[in-house]
Amino acid sequence: MGSLLRMILAPFRALFTRLGAGGGGYLCDRCKWDYGDACRRPERPNARSCPDFKGR
């Protein structure tokens, strides 16, 4: 029964993490510099670490 529940909840867990609510996801989604040409780092838009990161 536990595996069925995990299978049902998996898409919701992935969405939760992707939206940044789970502490995961990419920094660029939450960064002050994520607009237009403000950021030219090669890691953008999928940075997991960045020395220029500033939260919004």
N, CA, C and O of each residue as an XYZ file, in Angstrom:
224
protein
N       0.814     -1.196      0.000
C       0.000      0.000      0.000
C       0.858      1.261      0.000
O       0.468      2.271     -0.585
N       2.031      1.215      0.652
C       2.907      2.380      0.718
C       3.439      2.790     -0.643
O       3.572      3.983     -0.918
N       3.746      1.827     -1.498
C       4.284      2.156     -2.821
C       3.222      2.810     -3.698
O       3.544      3.661     -4.527
N       1.962      2.422     -3.526
C       0.881      3.046     -4.284
C       0.740      4.511     -3.888
O       0.571      5.379     -4.744
N       0.810      4.778     -2.603
C       0.730      6.159     -2.125
C       1.894      6.989     -2.644
O       1.697      8.125     -3.074
N       3.103      6.439     -2.611
C       4.280      7.151     -3.152
C       4.106      7.443     -4.632
O       4.481      8.520     -5.096
N       3.546      6.505     -5.377
C       3.346      6.686     -6.813
C       2.327      7.802     -7.078
O       2.486      8.580     -8.019
N       1.301      7.876     -6.260
C       0.279      8.911     -6.424
C       0.829     10.285     -6.054
O       0.514     11.274     -6.715
N       1.637     10.357     -5.017
C       2.150     11.643     -4.524
C       3.378     12.152     -5.269
O       3.728     13.324     -5.128
N       4.041     11.313     -6.056
C       5.281     11.700     -6.739
C       5.145     12.958     -7.600
O       6.001     13.838     -7.497
N       4.112     13.091     -8.447
C       4.020     14.324     -9.254
C       3.853     15.580     -8.408
O       4.379     16.638     -8.754
N       3.125     15.467     -7.305
C       2.935     16.626     -6.439
C       4.227     17.006     -5.730
O       4.531     18.188     -5.572
N       4.974     16.016     -5.309
C       6.266     16.275     -4.662
C       7.223     16.951     -5.641
O       7.945     17.873     -5.262
N       7.234     16.500     -6.896
C       8.109     17.098     -7.910
C       7.722     18.553     -8.167
O       8.593     19.415     -8.288
N       6.438     18.826     -8.251
C       5.974     20.192     -8.470
C       6.340     21.080     -7.282
O       6.796     22.209     -7.460
N       6.140     20.572     -6.092
C       6.460     21.299     -4.860
C       7.941     21.676     -4.835
O       8.290     22.805     -4.489
N       8.797     20.747     -5.197
C      10.244     20.995     -5.221
C      10.610     21.974     -6.321
O      11.438     22.862     -6.114
N       9.996     21.819     -7.495
C      10.302     22.693     -8.627
C       9.921     24.133     -8.333
O      10.590     25.052     -8.808
N       8.882     24.349     -7.575
C       8.454     25.704     -7.241
C       9.312     26.338     -6.147
O       9.117     27.502     -5.798
N      10.249     25.583     -5.614
C      11.154     26.126     -4.623
C      10.643     26.005     -3.206
O      11.332     26.404     -2.267
N       9.470     25.472     -3.033
C       8.905     25.354     -1.701
C       9.600     24.285     -0.885
O       9.548     24.315      0.344
N      10.240     23.354     -1.537
C      10.909     22.274     -0.829
C      12.368     22.563     -0.564
O      13.086     21.686     -0.086
N      12.828     23.760     -0.858
C      14.223     24.101     -0.630
C      15.116     23.703     -1.791
O      16.289     24.074     -1.822
N      14.587     22.963     -2.734
C      15.366     22.558     -3.894
C      15.146     23.524     -5.035
O      14.760     24.672     -4.812
N      15.377     23.091     -6.213
C      15.167     23.940     -7.379
C      16.390     24.760     -7.709
O      17.454     24.591     -7.114
N      16.224     25.637     -8.650
C      17.325     26.452     -9.137
C      17.321     27.822     -8.466
O      16.267     28.397     -8.196
N      18.507     28.322     -8.206
C      18.632     29.643     -7.594
C      18.078     30.741     -8.489
O      17.518     31.718     -7.994
N      18.226     30.594     -9.781
C      17.814     31.645    -10.718
C      16.330     31.992    -10.578
O      15.934     33.136    -10.802
N      15.520     31.012    -10.211
C      14.089     31.256    -10.062
C      13.784     32.203     -8.906
O      12.719     32.819     -8.874
N      14.711     32.322     -7.957
C      14.495     33.157     -6.780
C      15.463     34.334     -6.697
O      15.527     35.014     -5.673
N      16.217     34.579     -7.771
C      17.271     35.584     -7.733
C      16.803     36.966     -8.191
O      15.986     37.104     -9.101
N      17.347     37.968     -7.531
C      17.081     39.371     -7.849
C      17.520     39.724     -9.272
O      16.935     40.610     -9.894
N      18.540     39.044     -9.792
C      19.106     39.368    -11.096
C      18.482     38.575    -12.241
O      18.994     38.625    -13.359
N      17.403     37.852    -12.001
C      16.783     37.011    -13.028
C      15.773     37.799    -13.870
O      14.563     37.597    -13.766
N      16.294     38.691    -14.697
C      15.456     39.419    -15.651
C      16.341     39.929    -16.779
O      17.498     40.287    -16.557
N      15.801     39.957    -17.967
C      16.516     40.484    -19.137
C      17.964     40.066    -19.227
O      18.285     38.881    -19.129
N      18.845     41.043    -19.415
C      20.282     40.795    -19.525
C      21.023     41.128    -18.229
O      22.239     41.322    -18.249
N      20.317     41.197    -17.119
C      20.955     41.555    -15.852
C      21.983     40.513    -15.425
O      22.973     40.849    -14.776
N      21.758     39.264    -15.782
C      22.689     38.193    -15.417
C      23.242     37.551    -16.685
O      22.491     37.133    -17.566
N      24.550     37.484    -16.759
C      25.195     36.878    -17.928
C      26.010     35.646    -17.550
O      26.884     35.226    -18.309
N      25.734     35.071    -16.396
C      26.477     33.889    -15.955
C      26.124     32.694    -16.825
O      24.965     32.532    -17.207
N      27.099     31.858    -17.145
C      26.844     30.710    -18.019
C      25.940     29.651    -17.381
O      25.359     28.829    -18.089
N      25.817     29.665    -16.054
C      24.977     28.685    -15.369
C      23.485     28.989    -15.512
O      22.649     28.106    -15.320
N      23.161     30.210    -15.840
C      21.775     30.646    -15.911
C      21.039     29.925    -17.017
O      21.612     29.780    -18.097
N      19.850     29.475    -16.840
C      18.893     29.631    -15.739
C      18.849     28.441    -14.781
O      17.891     28.302    -14.021
N      19.863     27.585    -14.805
C      19.820     26.352    -14.017
C      20.892     26.287    -12.937
O      21.404     25.206    -12.646
N      21.238     27.412    -12.344
C      22.300     27.437    -11.333
C      21.836     26.826    -10.018
O      20.754     27.136     -9.520
N      22.657     25.968     -9.475
C      22.414     25.393     -8.142
C      23.276     26.125     -7.108
O      22.996     26.077     -5.911
N      24.331     26.805     -7.586
C      25.153     27.654     -6.732
C      25.621     28.825     -7.587
O      25.853     28.680     -8.787
N      25.756     29.988     -6.952
C      26.155     31.180     -7.699
C      26.703     32.226     -6.732
O      26.064     32.528     -5.724
N      27.886     32.785     -7.026
C      28.454     33.801     -6.147
C      27.693     35.135     -6.209
O      27.815     35.956     -5.300
N      26.919     35.353     -7.263
C      26.183     36.609     -7.418
C      24.741     36.540     -6.920
O      24.009     37.521     -7.049
N      24.315     35.417     -6.358
C      22.927     35.240     -5.960
C      22.504     36.261     -4.887
O      23.179     36.445     -3.874
N      21.383     36.904     -5.147
C      20.730     37.801     -4.189
C      19.242     37.464     -4.224
O      18.614     37.530     -5.281
N      18.685     37.108     -3.089
C      17.252     36.782     -3.021
C      16.390     37.994     -3.332
O      16.784     39.136     -3.095
N      15.224     37.726     -3.859
C      14.298     38.822     -4.178
C      13.699     39.411     -2.942
O      12.899     40.343     -3.027
